[in-house]
Amino acid sequence: MPLPERMKPAKISRQKLKELADMDKEILSQIDNGAGEDDEGLKAMINDWNRQVVNPYEFSDFRDFSSWTDAKELYPDGI
């Protein structure tokens, strides 16, 4: 029995993955360099990230992931 369409993983190009990984690295870098939850530039980056992924993240998700993983581990979870 084939998987229903809604359960199939999203198809995404390598270029899009690279763009998301680069965006994620920038978000994590901003957080690691002291940007807080109220930082307007960081909010804009997180909002842009959330518009492009299936599983949106909050500031705290990026902050917590930043403390124990790297961008390569974060972006597949968000997509």
N, CA, C and O atoms as a Maestro MAE file, in Angstrom:
{
 s_m_m2io_version
 :::
 2.0.0
}

f_m_ct {
 s_m_title
 :::
 protein
 m_atom[316] {
  # First column is atom index #
  i_m_mmod_type
  r_m_x_coord
  r_m_y_coord
  r_m_z_coord
  i_m_residue_number
  s_m_chain_name
  s_m_pdb_residue_name
  s_m_pdb_atom_name
  i_m_atomic_number
  :::
  1 25 0.845 -1.173 0.000 1 A "MET " " N  " 7
  2 3 0.000 0.000 0.000 1 A "MET " " CA " 6
  3 2 0.897 1.245 0.000 1 A "MET " " C  " 6
  4 15 1.724 1.407 0.897 1 A "MET " " O  " 8
  5 25 0.743 2.111 -0.982 2 A "PRO " " N  " 7
  6 3 1.580 3.310 -1.048 2 A "PRO " " CA " 6
  7 2 1.211 4.324 0.038 2 A "PRO " " C  " 6
  8 15 0.093 4.349 0.553 2 A "PRO " " O  " 8
  9 25 2.198 5.154 0.358 3 A "LEU " " N  " 7
  10 3 1.964 6.223 1.335 3 A "LEU " " CA " 6
  11 2 0.996 7.253 0.773 3 A "LEU " " C  " 6
  12 15 1.067 7.591 -0.409 3 A "LEU " " O  " 8
  13 25 0.096 7.753 1.604 4 A "PRO " " N  " 7
  14 3 -0.754 8.862 1.151 4 A "PRO " " CA " 6
  15 2 0.114 10.084 0.843 4 A "PRO " " C  " 6
  16 15 1.173 10.267 1.445 4 A "PRO " " O  " 8
  17 25 -0.322 10.886 -0.060 5 A "GLU " " N  " 7
  18 3 0.442 12.062 -0.488 5 A "GLU " " CA " 6
  19 2 0.827 12.953 0.695 5 A "GLU " " C  " 6
  20 15 1.937 13.484 0.726 5 A "GLU " " O  " 8
  21 25 -0.055 13.121 1.650 6 A "ARG " " N  " 7
  22 3 0.215 14.002 2.791 6 A "ARG " " CA " 6
  23 2 1.324 13.481 3.695 6 A "ARG " " C  " 6
  24 15 1.879 14.245 4.485 6 A "ARG " " O  " 8
  25 25 1.659 12.199 3.596 7 A "MET " " N  " 7
  26 3 2.691 11.615 4.455 7 A "MET " " CA " 6
  27 2 4.046 11.496 3.765 7 A "MET " " C  " 6
  28 15 5.039 11.139 4.399 7 A "MET " " O  " 8
  29 25 4.089 11.793 2.478 8 A "LYS " " N  " 7
  30 3 5.345 11.711 1.741 8 A "LYS " " CA " 6
  31 2 6.219 12.905 2.111 8 A "LYS " " C  " 6
  32 15 5.714 14.012 2.297 8 A "LYS " " O  " 8
  33 25 7.524 12.684 2.217 9 A "PRO " " N  " 7
  34 3 8.418 13.801 2.541 9 A "PRO " " CA " 6
  35 2 8.406 14.854 1.431 9 A "PRO " " C  " 6
  36 15 8.243 14.538 0.253 9 A "PRO " " O  " 8
  37 25 8.577 16.081 1.831 10 A "ALA " " N  " 7
  38 3 8.613 17.174 0.860 10 A "ALA " " CA " 6
  39 2 9.858 17.042 -0.009 10 A "ALA " " C  " 6
  40 15 10.935 16.692 0.474 10 A "ALA " " O  " 8
  41 25 9.695 17.323 -1.282 11 A "LYS " " N  " 7
  42 3 10.844 17.317 -2.189 11 A "LYS " " CA " 6
  43 2 11.455 18.706 -2.157 11 A "LYS " " C  " 6
  44 15 10.765 19.717 -2.289 11 A "LYS " " O  " 8
  45 25 12.765 18.726 -1.979 12 A "ILE " " N  " 7
  46 3 13.459 20.001 -1.876 12 A "ILE " " CA " 6
  47 2 14.793 19.885 -2.594 12 A "ILE " " C  " 6
  48 15 15.471 18.863 -2.495 12 A "ILE " " O  " 8
  49 25 15.163 20.917 -3.306 13 A "SER " " N  " 7
  50 3 16.398 20.887 -4.090 13 A "SER " " CA " 6
  51 2 17.618 21.087 -3.193 13 A "SER " " C  " 6
  52 15 17.520 21.600 -2.078 13 A "SER " " O  " 8
  53 25 18.756 20.671 -3.710 14 A "ARG " " N  " 7
  54 3 20.017 20.883 -2.977 14 A "ARG " " CA " 6
  55 2 20.270 22.372 -2.757 14 A "ARG " " C  " 6
  56 15 20.767 22.783 -1.708 14 A "ARG " " O  " 8
  57 25 19.924 23.166 -3.756 15 A "GLN " " N  " 7
  58 3 20.130 24.612 -3.637 15 A "GLN " " CA " 6
  59 2 19.295 25.180 -2.493 15 A "GLN " " C  " 6
  60 15 19.780 26.006 -1.721 15 A "GLN " " O  " 8
  61 25 18.043 24.739 -2.382 16 A "LYS " " N  " 7
  62 3 17.175 25.221 -1.306 16 A "LYS " " CA " 6
  63 2 17.720 24.780 0.049 16 A "LYS " " C  " 6
  64 15 17.709 25.555 1.006 16 A "LYS " " O  " 8
  65 25 18.202 23.528 0.135 17 A "LEU " " N  " 7
  66 3 18.801 23.055 1.387 17 A "LEU " " CA " 6
  67 2 19.995 23.915 1.774 17 A "LEU " " C  " 6
  68 15 20.167 24.266 2.941 17 A "LEU " " O  " 8
  69 25 20.823 24.255 0.779 18 A "LYS " " N  " 7
  70 3 21.989 25.097 1.060 18 A "LYS " " CA " 6
  71 2 21.549 26.479 1.540 18 A "LYS " " C  " 6
  72 15 22.124 27.019 2.485 18 A "LYS " " O  " 8
  73 25 20.529 27.053 0.893 19 A "GLU " " N  " 7
  74 3 20.022 28.362 1.314 19 A "GLU " " CA " 6
  75 2 19.523 28.314 2.756 19 A "GLU " " C  " 6
  76 15 19.810 29.211 3.549 19 A "GLU " " O  " 8
  77 25 18.776 27.267 3.090 20 A "LEU " " N  " 7
  78 3 18.256 27.139 4.456 20 A "LEU " " CA " 6
  79 2 19.385 26.915 5.455 20 A "LEU " " C  " 6
  80 15 19.357 27.457 6.559 20 A "LEU " " O  " 8
  81 25 20.375 26.117 5.069 21 A "ALA " " N  " 7
  82 3 21.517 25.882 5.960 21 A "ALA " " CA " 6
  83 2 22.277 27.180 6.207 21 A "ALA " " C  " 6
  84 15 22.674 27.467 7.336 21 A "ALA " " O  " 8
  85 25 22.477 27.961 5.152 22 A "ASP " " N  " 7
  86 3 23.172 29.245 5.307 22 A "ASP " " CA " 6
  87 2 22.366 30.194 6.191 22 A "ASP " " C  " 6
  88 15 22.923 30.892 7.038 22 A "ASP " " O  " 8
  89 25 21.050 30.211 5.984 23 A "MET " " N  " 7
  90 3 20.182 31.058 6.797 23 A "MET " " CA " 6
  91 2 20.247 30.627 8.262 23 A "MET " " C  " 6
  92 15 20.315 31.456 9.169 23 A "MET " " O  " 8
  93 25 20.224 29.327 8.467 24 A "ASP " " N  " 7
  94 3 20.286 28.791 9.818 24 A "ASP " " CA " 6
  95 2 21.610 29.139 10.490 24 A "ASP " " C  " 6
  96 15 21.635 29.524 11.659 24 A "ASP " " O  " 8
  97 25 22.696 29.005 9.760 25 A "LYS " " N  " 7
  98 3 24.011 29.351 10.317 25 A "LYS " " CA " 6
  99 2 24.041 30.816 10.745 25 A "LYS " " C  " 6
  100 15 24.606 31.153 11.786 25 A "LYS " " O  " 8
  101 25 23.434 31.679 9.944 26 A "GLU " " N  " 7
  102 3 23.399 33.107 10.278 26 A "GLU " " CA " 6
  103 2 22.558 33.362 11.528 26 A "GLU " " C  " 6
  104 15 22.943 34.157 12.385 26 A "GLU " " O  " 8
  105 25 21.416 32.693 11.633 27 A "ILE " " N  " 7
  106 3 20.570 32.842 12.822 27 A "ILE " " CA " 6
  107 2 21.324 32.372 14.060 27 A "ILE " " C  " 6
  108 15 21.346 33.063 15.078 27 A "ILE " " O  " 8
  109 25 21.945 31.193 13.970 28 A "LEU " " N  " 7
  110 3 22.690 30.664 15.117 28 A "LEU " " CA " 6
  111 2 23.872 31.559 15.465 28 A "LEU " " C  " 6
  112 15 24.187 31.744 16.641 28 A "LEU " " O  " 8
  113 25 24.524 32.111 14.455 29 A "SER " " N  " 7
  114 3 25.643 33.018 14.694 29 A "SER " " CA " 6
  115 2 25.184 34.269 15.434 29 A "SER " " C  " 6
  116 15 25.849 34.721 16.366 29 A "SER " " O  " 8
  117 25 24.046 34.830 15.021 30 A "GLN " " N  " 7
  118 3 23.501 36.011 15.689 30 A "GLN " " CA " 6
  119 2 23.214 35.710 17.161 30 A "GLN " " C  " 6
  120 15 23.521 36.516 18.039 30 A "GLN " " O  " 8
  121 25 22.626 34.549 17.419 31 A "ILE " " N  " 7
  122 3 22.303 34.162 18.800 31 A "ILE " " CA " 6
  123 2 23.580 33.952 19.599 31 A "ILE " " C  " 6
  124 15 23.688 34.410 20.736 31 A "ILE " " O  " 8
  125 25 24.553 33.257 19.002 32 A "ASP " " N  " 7
  126 3 25.821 33.013 19.693 32 A "ASP " " CA " 6
  127 2 26.569 34.304 19.987 32 A "ASP " " C  " 6
  128 15 27.348 34.371 20.938 32 A "ASP " " O  " 8
  129 25 26.334 35.334 19.171 33 A "ASN " " N  " 7
  130 3 26.995 36.621 19.373 33 A "ASN " " CA " 6
  131 2 26.186 37.569 20.245 33 A "ASN " " C  " 6
  132 15 26.501 38.756 20.332 33 A "ASN " " O  " 8
  133 25 25.143 37.053 20.891 34 A "GLY " " N  " 7
  134 3 24.436 37.839 21.890 34 A "GLY " " CA " 6
  135 2 23.116 38.462 21.475 34 A "GLY " " C  " 6
  136 15 22.512 39.186 22.267 34 A "GLY " " O  " 8
  137 25 22.646 38.205 20.258 35 A "ALA " " N  " 7
  138 3 21.351 38.761 19.852 35 A "ALA " " CA " 6
  139 2 20.254 38.139 20.709 35 A "ALA " " C  " 6
  140 15 20.228 36.927 20.922 35 A "ALA " " O  " 8
  141 25 19.364 38.973 21.189 36 A "GLY " " N  " 7
  142 3 18.287 38.503 22.051 36 A "GLY " " CA " 6
  143 2 16.992 38.296 21.300 36 A "GLY " " C  " 6
  144 15 16.895 38.561 20.102 36 A "GLY " " O  " 8
  145 25 16.010 37.821 22.018 37 A "GLU " " N  " 7
  146 3 14.705 37.523 21.444 37 A "GLU " " CA " 6
  147 2 14.032 38.763 20.856 37 A "GLU " " C  " 6
  148 15 13.210 38.643 19.948 37 A "GLU " " O  " 8
  149 25 14.368 39.944 21.357 38 A "ASP " " N  " 7
  150 3 13.744 41.182 20.897 38 A "ASP " " CA " 6
  151 2 14.495 41.852 19.752 38 A "ASP " " C  " 6
  152 15 14.066 42.901 19.272 38 A "ASP " " O  " 8
  153 25 15.602 41.272 19.307 39 A "ASP " " N  " 7
  154 3 16.394 41.835 18.216 39 A "ASP " " CA " 6
  155 2 15.579 41.786 16.918 39 A "ASP " " C  " 6
  156 15 15.198 40.707 16.463 39 A "ASP " " O  " 8
  157 25 15.313 42.952 16.328 40 A "GLU " " N  " 7
  158 3 14.452 43.036 15.139 40 A "GLU " " CA " 6
  159 2 15.031 42.284 13.943 40 A "GLU " " C  " 6
  160 15 14.297 41.618 13.212 40 A "GLU " " O  " 8
  161 25 16.339 42.389 13.742 41 A "GLY " " N  " 7
  162 3 16.968 41.687 12.624 41 A "GLY " " CA " 6
  163 2 16.847 40.183 12.770 41 A "GLY " " C  " 6
  164 15 16.586 39.473 11.799 41 A "GLY " " O  " 8
  165 25 17.038 39.703 13.983 42 A "LEU " " N  " 7
  166 3 16.919 38.270 14.250 42 A "LEU " " CA " 6
  167 2 15.479 37.805 14.078 42 A "LEU " " C  " 6
  168 15 15.229 36.733 13.527 42 A "LEU " " O  " 8
  169 25 14.533 38.614 14.548 43 A "LYS " " N  " 7
  170 3 13.113 38.271 14.362 43 A "LYS " " CA " 6
  171 2 12.785 38.128 12.878 43 A "LYS " " C  " 6
  172 15 12.073 37.205 12.479 43 A "LYS " " O  " 8
  173 25 13.305 39.040 12.069 44 A "ALA " " N  " 7
  174 3 13.046 38.998 10.627 44 A "ALA " " CA " 6
  175 2 13.630 37.730 10.009 44 A "ALA " " C  " 6
  176 15 12.995 37.101 9.163 44 A "ALA " " O  " 8
  177 25 14.840 37.354 10.429 45 A "MET " " N  " 7
  178 3 15.456 36.134 9.898 45 A "MET " " CA " 6
  179 2 14.660 34.895 10.292 45 A "MET " " C  " 6
  180 15 14.456 34.001 9.471 45 A "MET " " O  " 8
  181 25 14.212 34.837 11.540 46 A "ILE " " N  " 7
  182 3 13.426 33.685 12.004 46 A "ILE " " CA " 6
  183 2 12.086 33.634 11.276 46 A "ILE " " C  " 6
  184 15 11.630 32.552 10.906 46 A "ILE " " O  " 8
  185 25 11.451 34.781 11.063 47 A "ASN " " N  " 7
  186 3 10.191 34.811 10.316 47 A "ASN " " CA " 6
  187 2 10.392 34.349 8.878 47 A "ASN " " C  " 6
  188 15 9.558 33.626 8.333 47 A "ASN " " O  " 8
  189 25 11.500 34.766 8.264 48 A "ASP " " N  " 7
  190 3 11.812 34.338 6.901 48 A "ASP " " CA " 6
  191 2 12.024 32.823 6.864 48 A "ASP " " C  " 6
  192 15 11.528 32.144 5.966 48 A "ASP " " O  " 8
  193 25 12.760 32.304 7.839 49 A "TRP " " N  " 7
  194 3 12.979 30.853 7.958 49 A "TRP " " CA " 6
  195 2 11.631 30.133 8.052 49 A "TRP " " C  " 6
  196 15 11.387 29.166 7.330 49 A "TRP " " O  " 8
  197 25 10.766 30.606 8.938 50 A "ASN " " N  " 7
  198 3 9.483 29.940 9.186 50 A "ASN " " CA " 6
  199 2 8.554 29.963 7.973 50 A "ASN " " C  " 6
  200 15 7.710 29.078 7.827 50 A "ASN " " O  " 8
  201 25 8.696 30.957 7.107 51 A "ARG " " N  " 7
  202 3 7.877 31.005 5.889 51 A "ARG " " CA " 6
  203 2 8.288 29.929 4.884 51 A "ARG " " C  " 6
  204 15 7.526 29.612 3.971 51 A "ARG " " O  " 8
  205 25 9.484 29.366 5.046 52 A "GLN " " N  " 7
  206 3 10.015 28.434 4.058 52 A "GLN " " CA " 6
  207 2 10.052 26.979 4.521 52 A "GLN " " C  " 6
  208 15 10.419 26.098 3.743 52 A "GLN " " O  " 8
  209 25 9.684 26.716 5.755 53 A "VAL " " N  " 7
  210 3 9.773 25.355 6.285 53 A "VAL " " CA " 6
  211 2 8.413 24.858 6.761 53 A "VAL " " C  " 6
  212 15 7.482 25.640 6.954 53 A "VAL " " O  " 8
  213 25 8.318 23.556 6.942 54 A "VAL " " N  " 7
  214 3 7.071 22.942 7.396 54 A "VAL " " CA " 6
  215 2 6.895 23.099 8.902 54 A "VAL " " C  " 6
  216 15 5.793 23.366 9.381 54 A "VAL " " O  " 8
  217 25 7.982 22.932 9.641 55 A "ASN " " N  " 7
  218 3 7.948 23.007 11.108 55 A "ASN " " CA " 6
  219 2 8.570 24.321 11.570 55 A "ASN " " C  " 6
  220 15 9.795 24.424 11.642 55 A "ASN " " O  " 8
  221 25 7.759 25.319 11.882 56 A "PRO " " N  " 7
  222 3 8.310 26.609 12.307 56 A "PRO " " CA " 6
  223 2 8.985 26.520 13.677 56 A "PRO " " C  " 6
  224 15 8.609 25.708 14.522 56 A "PRO " " O  " 8
  225 25 9.985 27.371 13.871 57 A "TYR " " N  " 7
  226 3 10.726 27.424 15.126 57 A "TYR " " CA " 6
  227 2 10.563 28.788 15.777 57 A "TYR " " C  " 6
  228 15 10.362 29.797 15.101 57 A "TYR " " O  " 8
  229 25 10.653 28.799 17.084 58 A "GLU " " N  " 7
  230 3 10.663 30.029 17.881 58 A "GLU " " CA " 6
  231 2 12.121 30.380 18.191 58 A "GLU " " C  " 6
  232 15 13.026 29.583 17.942 58 A "GLU " " O  " 8
  233 25 12.336 31.563 18.731 59 A "PHE " " N  " 7
  234 3 13.679 31.969 19.145 59 A "PHE " " CA " 6
  235 2 14.294 30.932 20.075 59 A "PHE " " C  " 6
  236 15 15.458 30.563 19.920 59 A "PHE " " O  " 8
  237 25 13.507 30.463 21.042 60 A "SER " " N  " 7
  238 3 14.036 29.516 22.035 60 A "SER " " CA " 6
  239 2 14.481 28.204 21.397 60 A "SER " " C  " 6
  240 15 15.417 27.571 21.884 60 A "SER " " O  " 8
  241 25 13.824 27.786 20.315 61 A "ASP " " N  " 7
  242 3 14.244 26.563 19.627 61 A "ASP " " CA " 6
  243 2 15.637 26.738 19.033 61 A "ASP " " C  " 6
  244 15 16.496 25.869 19.182 61 A "ASP " " O  " 8
  245 25 15.854 27.860 18.363 62 A "PHE " " N  " 7
  246 3 17.179 28.126 17.800 62 A "PHE " " CA " 6
  247 2 18.208 28.269 18.914 62 A "PHE " " C  " 6
  248 15 19.308 27.725 18.818 62 A "PHE " " O  " 8
  249 25 17.859 28.993 19.961 63 A "ARG " " N  " 7
  250 3 18.788 29.202 21.072 63 A "ARG " " CA " 6
  251 2 19.183 27.877 21.707 63 A "ARG " " C  " 6
  252 15 20.364 27.627 21.948 63 A "ARG " " O  " 8
  253 25 18.201 27.034 21.977 64 A "ASP " " N  " 7
  254 3 18.485 25.760 22.623 64 A "ASP " " CA " 6
  255 2 19.272 24.831 21.709 64 A "ASP " " C  " 6
  256 15 20.197 24.158 22.163 64 A "ASP " " O  " 8
  257 25 18.916 24.785 20.422 65 A "PHE " " N  " 7
  258 3 19.667 23.961 19.482 65 A "PHE " " CA " 6
  259 2 21.088 24.479 19.370 65 A "PHE " " C  " 6
  260 15 22.036 23.700 19.267 65 A "PHE " " O  " 8
  261 25 21.231 25.793 19.389 66 A "SER " " N  " 7
  262 3 22.548 26.398 19.256 66 A "SER " " CA " 6
  263 2 23.482 25.952 20.367 66 A "SER " " C  " 6
  264 15 24.695 25.878 20.169 66 A "SER " " O  " 8
  265 25 22.932 25.657 21.524 67 A "SER " " N  " 7
  266 3 23.780 25.274 22.654 67 A "SER " " CA " 6
  267 2 24.245 23.826 22.598 67 A "SER " " C  " 6
  268 15 25.197 23.463 23.290 67 A "SER " " O  " 8
  269 25 23.590 22.980 21.781 68 A "TRP " " N  " 7
  270 3 24.016 21.575 21.776 68 A "TRP " " CA " 6
  271 2 24.121 20.917 20.418 68 A "TRP " " C  " 6
  272 15 24.330 19.706 20.347 68 A "TRP " " O  " 8
  273 25 23.985 21.669 19.330 69 A "THR " " N  " 7
  274 3 24.149 21.080 18.000 69 A "THR " " CA " 6
  275 2 24.620 22.144 17.023 69 A "THR " " C  " 6
  276 15 24.884 23.281 17.416 69 A "THR " " O  " 8
  277 25 24.726 21.775 15.742 70 A "ASP " " N  " 7
  278 3 25.123 22.746 14.731 70 A "ASP " " CA " 6
  279 2 24.066 22.819 13.632 70 A "ASP " " C  " 6
  280 15 23.074 22.091 13.664 70 A "ASP " " O  " 8
  281 25 24.286 23.696 12.668 71 A "ALA " " N  " 7
  282 3 23.286 23.945 11.628 71 A "ALA " " CA " 6
  283 2 22.973 22.704 10.804 71 A "ALA " " C  " 6
  284 15 21.832 22.524 10.378 71 A "ALA " " O  " 8
  285 25 23.957 21.848 10.572 72 A "LYS " " N  " 7
  286 3 23.710 20.646 9.769 72 A "LYS " " CA " 6
  287 2 22.679 19.742 10.424 72 A "LYS " " C  " 6
  288 15 21.942 19.039 9.733 72 A "LYS " " O  " 8
  289 25 22.623 19.755 11.742 73 A "GLU " " N  " 7
  290 3 21.653 18.932 12.454 73 A "GLU " " CA " 6
  291 2 20.298 19.624 12.576 73 A "GLU " " C  " 6
  292 15 19.267 18.956 12.659 73 A "GLU " " O  " 8
  293 25 20.292 20.939 12.586 74 A "LEU " " N  " 7
  294 3 19.049 21.679 12.803 74 A "LEU " " CA " 6
  295 2 18.160 21.736 11.576 74 A "LEU " " C  " 6
  296 15 16.960 21.483 11.684 74 A "LEU " " O  " 8
  297 25 18.708 22.059 10.413 75 A "TYR " " N  " 7
  298 3 17.808 22.339 9.293 75 A "TYR " " CA " 6
  299 2 17.029 21.150 8.773 75 A "TYR " " C  " 6
  300 15 15.915 21.367 8.296 75 A "TYR " " O  " 8
  301 25 17.510 19.892 8.817 76 A "PRO " " N  " 7
  302 3 16.618 18.810 8.374 76 A "PRO " " CA " 6
  303 2 15.380 18.666 9.255 76 A "PRO " " C  " 6
  304 15 14.319 18.273 8.772 76 A "PRO " " O  " 8
  305 25 15.506 18.978 10.529 77 A "ASP " " N  " 7
  306 3 14.356 18.888 11.426 77 A "ASP " " CA " 6
  307 2 13.312 19.941 11.107 77 A "ASP " " C  " 6
  308 15 12.115 19.703 11.261 77 A "ASP " " O  " 8
  309 25 13.755 21.084 10.671 78 A "GLY " " N  " 7
  310 3 12.828 22.176 10.398 78 A "GLY " " CA " 6
  311 2 12.078 22.021 9.097 78 A "GLY " " C  " 6
  312 15 10.977 22.545 8.927 78 A "GLY " " O  " 8
  313 25 12.673 21.312 8.204 79 A "ILE " " N  " 7
  314 3 12.090 21.207 6.867 79 A "ILE " " CA " 6
  315 2 10.994 20.229 6.804 79 A "ILE " " C  " 6
  316 15 10.404 20.030 5.742 79 A "ILE " " O  " 8
  :::
 }
 m_bond[315] {
  # First column is bond index #
  i_m_from
  i_m_to
  i_m_order
  :::
  1 1 2 1
  2 2 3 1
  3 3 4 2
  4 3 5 1
  5 5 6 1
  6 6 7 1
  7 7 8 2
  8 7 9 1
  9 9 10 1
  10 10 11 1
  11 11 12 2
  12 11 13 1
  13 13 14 1
  14 14 15 1
  15 15 16 2
  16 15 17 1
  17 17 18 1
  18 18 19 1
  19 19 20 2
  20 19 21 1
  21 21 22 1
  22 22 23 1
  23 23 24 2
  24 23 25 1
  25 25 26 1
  26 26 27 1
  27 27 28 2
  28 27 29 1
  29 29 30 1
  30 30 31 1
  31 31 32 2
  32 31 33 1
  33 33 34 1
  34 34 35 1
  35 35 36 2
  36 35 37 1
  37 37 38 1
  38 38 39 1
  39 39 40 2
  40 39 41 1
  41 41 42 1
  42 42 43 1
  43 43 44 2
  44 43 45 1
  45 45 46 1
  46 46 47 1
  47 47 48 2
  48 47 49 1
  49 49 50 1
  50 50 51 1
  51 51 52 2
  52 51 53 1
  53 53 54 1
  54 54 55 1
  55 55 56 2
  56 55 57 1
  57 57 58 1
  58 58 59 1
  59 59 60 2
  60 59 61 1
  61 61 62 1
  62 62 63 1
  63 63 64 2
  64 63 65 1
  65 65 66 1
  66 66 67 1
  67 67 68 2
  68 67 69 1
  69 69 70 1
  70 70 71 1
  71 71 72 2
  72 71 73 1
  73 73 74 1
  74 74 75 1
  75 75 76 2
  76 75 77 1
  77 77 78 1
  78 78 79 1
  79 79 80 2
  80 79 81 1
  81 81 82 1
  82 82 83 1
  83 83 84 2
  84 83 85 1
  85 85 86 1
  86 86 87 1
  87 87 88 2
  88 87 89 1
  89 89 90 1
  90 90 91 1
  91 91 92 2
  92 91 93 1
  93 93 94 1
  94 94 95 1
  95 95 96 2
  96 95 97 1
  97 97 98 1
  98 98 99 1
  99 99 100 2
  100 99 101 1
  101 101 102 1
  102 102 103 1
  103 103 104 2
  104 103 105 1
  105 105 106 1
  106 106 107 1
  107 107 108 2
  108 107 109 1
  109 109 110 1
  110 110 111 1
  111 111 112 2
  112 111 113 1
  113 113 114 1
  114 114 115 1
  115 115 116 2
  116 115 117 1
  117 117 118 1
  118 118 119 1
  119 119 120 2
  120 119 121 1
  121 121 122 1
  122 122 123 1
  123 123 124 2
  124 123 125 1
  125 125 126 1
  126 126 127 1
  127 127 128 2
  128 127 129 1
  129 129 130 1
  130 130 131 1
  131 131 132 2
  132 131 133 1
  133 133 134 1
  134 134 135 1
  135 135 136 2
  136 135 137 1
  137 137 138 1
  138 138 139 1
  139 139 140 2
  140 139 141 1
  141 141 142 1
  142 142 143 1
  143 143 144 2
  144 143 145 1
  145 145 146 1
  146 146 147 1
  147 147 148 2
  148 147 149 1
  149 149 150 1
  150 150 151 1
  151 151 152 2
  152 151 153 1
  153 153 154 1
  154 154 155 1
  155 155 156 2
  156 155 157 1
  157 157 158 1
  158 158 159 1
  159 159 160 2
  160 159 161 1
  161 161 162 1
  162 162 163 1
  163 163 164 2
  164 163 165 1
  165 165 166 1
  166 166 167 1
  167 167 168 2
  168 167 169 1
  169 169 170 1
  170 170 171 1
  171 171 172 2
  172 171 173 1
  173 173 174 1
  174 174 175 1
  175 175 176 2
  176 175 177 1
  177 177 178 1
  178 178 179 1
  179 179 180 2
  180 179 181 1
  181 181 182 1
  182 182 183 1
  183 183 184 2
  184 183 185 1
  185 185 186 1
  186 186 187 1
  187 187 188 2
  188 187 189 1
  189 189 190 1
  190 190 191 1
  191 191 192 2
  192 191 193 1
  193 193 194 1
  194 194 195 1
  195 195 196 2
  196 195 197 1
  197 197 198 1
  198 198 199 1
  199 199 200 2
  200 199 201 1
  201 201 202 1
  202 202 203 1
  203 203 204 2
  204 203 205 1
  205 205 206 1
  206 206 207 1
  207 207 208 2
  208 207 209 1
  209 209 210 1
  210 210 211 1
  211 211 212 2
  212 211 213 1
  213 213 214 1
  214 214 215 1
  215 215 216 2
  216 215 217 1
  217 217 218 1
  218 218 219 1
  219 219 220 2
  220 219 221 1
  221 221 222 1
  222 222 223 1
  223 223 224 2
  224 223 225 1
  225 225 226 1
  226 226 227 1
  227 227 228 2
  228 227 229 1
  229 229 230 1
  230 230 231 1
  231 231 232 2
  232 231 233 1
  233 233 234 1
  234 234 235 1
  235 235 236 2
  236 235 237 1
  237 237 238 1
  238 238 239 1
  239 239 240 2
  240 239 241 1
  241 241 242 1
  242 242 243 1
  243 243 244 2
  244 243 245 1
  245 245 246 1
  246 246 247 1
  247 247 248 2
  248 247 249 1
  249 249 250 1
  250 250 251 1
  251 251 252 2
  252 251 253 1
  253 253 254 1
  254 254 255 1
  255 255 256 2
  256 255 257 1
  257 257 258 1
  258 258 259 1
  259 259 260 2
  260 259 261 1
  261 261 262 1
  262 262 263 1
  263 263 264 2
  264 263 265 1
  265 265 266 1
  266 266 267 1
  267 267 268 2
  268 267 269 1
  269 269 270 1
  270 270 271 1
  271 271 272 2
  272 271 273 1
  273 273 274 1
  274 274 275 1
  275 275 276 2
  276 275 277 1
  277 277 278 1
  278 278 279 1
  279 279 280 2
  280 279 281 1
  281 281 282 1
  282 282 283 1
  283 283 284 2
  284 283 285 1
  285 285 286 1
  286 286 287 1
  287 287 288 2
  288 287 289 1
  289 289 290 1
  290 290 291 1
  291 291 292 2
  292 291 293 1
  293 293 294 1
  294 294 295 1
  295 295 296 2
  296 295 297 1
  297 297 298 1
  298 298 299 1
  299 299 300 2
  300 299 301 1
  301 301 302 1
  302 302 303 1
  303 303 304 2
  304 303 305 1
  305 305 306 1
  306 306 307 1
  307 307 308 2
  308 307 309 1
  309 309 310 1
  310 310 311 1
  311 311 312 2
  312 311 313 1
  313 313 314 1
  314 314 315 1
  315 315 316 2
  :::
 }
}
